[in-house]
Amino acid sequence: MLNKSALNALTMVAMSGGVDSSVAALLLQQQGQAIAGLFMKNWEEDDRSGHCPAEQDAADAQGVAGSLGIPFQTRNFSAEYWDGVFENFITEYQAGRTPNPDILCNREIKFKTFLQHAQDLGAERIATGHYVRSDEVDGLYRLLRGRDHNKDQSYFLYTLGQDQLACADFPVGELAKSTVRQMANEAGFKVHNKKDSTGICFIGERDFRSFLSQYVDSAAGEMRTPEGQLIGQHQGLAFHTLGQRQGLGIGGVRGFPDAPWYVLHKDMQSNVLYVGQQHDHSWLLSQRVMATELSWASGQAPQAGQPLQAQVRYRQPAQTCRVVEVDESSLVVEFDLPQWAVTPGQSMVLYDGKVCLGGGIIQYSNTPPAEYFATT
């Protein structure tokens, strides 16, 4: 067990049992910093097969800590995760939106609950295995893209504030993923070739529809084209998101070409899912996007008229845009080119080159299908 006196002047490393946080700890130790490791359990398993991924991850993290000879402990933040992340996740899906739990998880758990816990124990700083960087310019901390553009995770950390950036280290942000794995292998870490975690933050890979159906009430309803033609039945609007192509259960439909179908719109009032066969259907293209629940990692909002870049999803190259309106509660951005399947509930994150400025939760785009339903 650790105590406050043992943790004075230490950096507490969030050790997940993966290769990134393991190498983060290794790098800090090589730099001569005093470190301790802490594993967070944030989800209570109910796996009747007896397989518990969290137990294996905790064992992996403890193994790395042992090889480094550093203090290590585990903490259960499941109640905080449920209250701060999962209830919002369910509420958003129930309302027909598509949330990003990883972003909320970083804000509420890794850089709030974990940070507070580390500080209560006496640690001065925390460190994670995120592929981002930070620096300080003119008294303000900046959140920067990771050097490895294929792994950059700044999109998921845009909600961090200046206080959090001031006491957080991101040791692997300067490295490529391949280098991180090589360092782990050379250090003798068994996790050097461990698969990266995927799925819902801290919950992992599951049959998403089956998992979500345990918490979200969603009734079956009609699937129709924009012209109103009945195509089939959906099993619940919560299970679908804009632009979705897989899992619609639409086979060959008489009178339509043998081409993929895409989700175009979810009408929550009538419980109708609208689908079409055009990848670039007008309902899926947006040039002006509004976001609320704003967070500015840069410490200040951008100016109206300022040319920037933005992402409306994680796996997307930065798109050039211009800030049209911005105040304390909302942000409106106009893109140079129409954006595809801009989804309410997801985040729009702004960049000025390598600097992540911040962003907010997408509320609507400039082509809301509601206008169509109001006139037909």
Summary of the structure (lengths in Angstrom):
residues: 376
radius of gyration: 22.4
end to end distance: 66.3
largest distance: 74.5
contacts: 1183
relative contact order: 0.12
helix: 30%
strand: 28%
